[in-house]
Amino acid sequence: MKQHQIRIVGGDYRRTPIRVPDGAHLRPTPDRVRETLFNWLAHLWGGDFASKQVLDLFAGSGALGFEAASRGVALAQLVEKAPAALAGLRAVQQRLRAPAIRIHAGDALAYLRALPAPGFDLLMLDPPFGGDWPARLRPLLGQALRPGGLLYLEAETRAAADWPPDWTVLRQGRAGQVHYALLQFAATQKNRNNGRLSPADDPHHPSELA
């Protein structure tokens, strides 16, 4: 099977190649979008990745989860069920030998339902296009995210459109046909104005990608 490659763009494992099999229905997050996301997170978290636990549902190539591990998070939990994608994830995990990386073979909905308590600071959601996955997963996201937790979302339409009012959109953008956004529960915004990004105070505020 033909393959193409992407690379981790920052952190301890920068430039590490990740092979992506063609025909595996994988759509890795582009380099510039990953760089933008982790600039946003560095600003919001004051550069403190070491205390954070992140969940990469629909991990696919693992581009988001491995990027988080490269930045030094305490836990990067990847969830994937496609055999070809799982084989690729495990190959990169073995190469990196990063203790923060965990891989779960299984269904995203079942994984969320089985969580005993919210424990993640960031949930990265890049599901297959179609299937209305964001709407199907939305009722379960509170089972994963700690108070103040963040949601990164990619979608084929405006990523943050039609989300209920108890979510606050912190940032959003577009890269080609991919829309992406960073959201937070509005209820967790109490006295957290410093956690809100604005063009005036965000040193990494990018222009929208074309």
C-alpha angles and dihedrals in degrees: 000000000000117000138195129198139231126182137222104255104204148012132036095332097043115158093017106147121235115198116221116197114223115238094029092108090243121152107185116205107257119254095247092050092051090049090050093048094051092046088055091049093047089054095046094045097040089242091301106136096143094080096045130102117201134191122209107196116192086018095183107167090003092238093141098040095046090047089055091049090050090055090056106257117169092235133013107187113191121195121195136147106186109104096219092049092046091053089053093048092051092048091055091044090055092048095050096040087201111168091209094065119095125174124203119193107212151072120315095223093048091048093054093046091052096052109117095208140351108280109152130096094197133025116196112203119188103151127174111282113259126028094086090256098166092057092045093050099040097086090054100047093089088062089064106035126078119221106289091022122152133226122209111198134187122189143160091245131041098315099219098039118124095010113147120259094255087075123076120208108223098176139350138178146157135241112189107304094345120096118197137182143176114222139178134194106267089219090064094055095086109132090347100112088132086063092060116091120221130174089249097056103029109093090191097049104145129202114248111279118239 
